[in-house]
Amino acid sequence: MSEERVIGMVQKNELMQVRVTKKSYSGRDYIHVRQFVRRKDESEYKPTAKGIAIEIRQAPEICAVFEKLAEELERNK
């Protein structure tokens, strides 16, 4: 059985959000970045196929890439 913990969330619009979660599966830890959606007549968000799973050991590399992106965005303001 897998254990999941929400690390953070970005609300894209009224019906869509992106969640970053940490999840264990088959004895390995992963970071998931996944899009969730909900129907207007429902309150619960459901995961879509749009997203990625990264082994936790790769997290520092991914973070470094996002730091470079943040620096680039800051330079281009």
Residue pairs with C-beta under 8 A, 6 or more apart in sequence:
2 23
2 24
2 25
3 23
3 24
4 21
4 22
4 23
5 21
5 22
5 23
6 19
6 20
6 21
7 20
7 21
7 22
7 31
8 19
8 20
9 17
9 18
9 19
9 20
10 17
10 18
11 17
12 18
12 35
15 37
15 38
15 39
15 40
16 35
16 36
16 37
17 35
17 36
17 45
18 33
18 34
18 35
18 36
19 32
19 33
19 34
19 36
20 31
20 32
20 33
21 31
21 32
21 34
22 29
22 30
22 31
22 32
22 56
23 29
23 30
23 31
23 32
23 53
24 30
28 55
28 56
29 55
29 56
30 53
30 54
30 55
30 56
31 53
31 54
31 55
31 56
31 59
31 62
32 51
32 52
32 53
32 54
33 51
33 52
33 54
34 47
34 48
34 50
34 51
34 52
35 47
35 48
35 50
35 51
36 45
36 46
36 47
36 48
37 45
37 46
37 48
38 44
38 45
38 46
54 62
